[in-house]
Amino acid sequence: MDGRDARPHTQAPPLIDVFSSFTLNRMSTTGERFERAVQIMARLRAPGGCPWDREQTFDTIKPYTLEETYEVLEAIDNRDWPELTGELGDLLLQVLFYSQMASEEGHFSVDDVLDRLSNKLVDRHPHVFGEVRADTPAEVLRNWEALKAQEKEKRLAAGGEKAGQADDAHSVLGGVSSKMPALLEAYKLSSRAAQVGFDWPEIEGLFEKLAEETAELREELKAAPVKSPSGTGIAGSGKPQIAPELRGRLEDEVGDLFFVLVNIARYLSLDPESALRKTNRKFKRRFQWMEERLRASGRAPQQASMDELETLWQEAKHQEKLA
């Protein structure tokens, strides 16, 4: 069974038919529909339920959670609303699945998840549910981060932080997960630092930093040139020969370049992950256009010269502009 079809629940459903389409058609509230999904998940995990669903654990479901998140992002990028409806359901399924497993082990239930979410939304929006003023998105964000910091301090004072988390709780950068994609982690780390004033006053400073990091990378390459791989002569084909002692230094310099680029995106209020995904799709679209043209002449890309590939690439770009 595909992990996307995995489903969640919390306790044994009552003896009513919550699984039929007839029942769904009679439902009039969002709460009834949510309860139906919770009970279906419970039935799938219960004795006599689905063998695949019953054998899953927190760790086996994790990869599907990440997969479903990216599928949601792709549907948004494509503005495919019918597809997004289904993908959001698949993402909600992950929440129900984890909640059901946690309920079975006595940790918490989906009710606790909903209560925690509702309380957080109210507590962190005092400008809506309280007396605090916040007239701009920037003011809202500052209030949000201040409230999060207060919550951390309360948890720390109450001994609610696990071993190894106490120091992190005192840091502005605390809570930024190292498990998220590196571009997103860099974005969040630099955003947190910027909120306390550690930022470039003007974007020009970022471009100067980019030039500086580029120069440092080129200096490393001058000191120990990277030998080009043998092969077609196409950039990036094969593995370049890099001395082990140089590899670590190059990795540091390339990482610094990425970090500066992420900061440029942040400064412009752009999502670096989204920007790179769009560029990836653009590259794929243009390259496949080139492949089609070469196939029409009975050839593959590796049978074309670099000059011909470059000409086709420019033509692909031109075709996109005309479309």
Steps between C-alpha positions, in 0.01 A plus 500: 500500500623849419580702815281778373202271554596432860229621735461605869265472813483524882249268663259225403212652302143470630261256344378736231577496133754783478669341200233524229459775243137523614619610845732757343217648295291549816775689683448874526792626709878502469519341845292201388722450198814521713362251751418262215863512380626442856273198543596353162866520603420333831322217318794444267741468795263291713508117518359368175591824322755551224817286544720769342360782714524289817871427458608863451699694762600863548828431322352316201249779435756784513614467135141527379449819700786666316380360167147630553631844596691530174198382303294776662764754398501371143122526473520858628774589251285354220188677630330161463210548740336154458840338556570726799171389658618140492856577608382702801286202596807277476694742720217508755508122492854512640379703799219253563735203466753634752220600739342155483830323569572739790153433643557125482825543696341733754699813407228732370193501275386702200289702746819608676651599165196714416493659846871583480454655156195706595661628819817593314308691234311699762801562725723613213243735351434740789443773239191305390383332822645747751593863547839510325542723193665367184414693186756353258623149415846596634350593839305173507820304430691682774222428750489135390873451553489679838217275616687189383803614700283548810353153456851351483601675820191367677572144384861535613399634841255214540765244405318415179808495279662166431870434554708693251223752424552742788777697330301508177202642685699811594616560143330716240572212261348239729224289348625516142507134406812359337280236337338740253644559151827695523374800299199536729715459811736774375202725431360452849836540676578824318145628555528441874836679510359791297218547751755602765684733262770266364439578135626706208355854502483504120475223240817634333693363797376153412623532143839609635500194725409281204797639304724444802395136541535440124854641511589274794378194309702599194810552717467144631476375143811698399699345783400146399330495158225245449576277203219470249359149454558320177194449284277712283631832621156594628508688827437271794530174302688243702672562834776761516819394669516687831773438752356387837664789688333748263152349506419619853612856427298511177195370682533782754529765230210364293290483818581865569385590148169320553450677833550844343258415219241390756543834676447685173175308455397577857581869455269504197227310692539201268492133600833348387355148488218613273735704281735205452213260431377729224847519350530120518175463306609763250830318442319166459248648256770659282729198506219266400415737212862462385475121527188500283676697228799268506277190495333636187841479331567151640751611763539526877651793696832320546536483124481877458783747541502755778451779243191329361358441846552865588325607179206273578488632855476858381228396255308331783513822700381697199209260443387548860491876455280461194259263677 
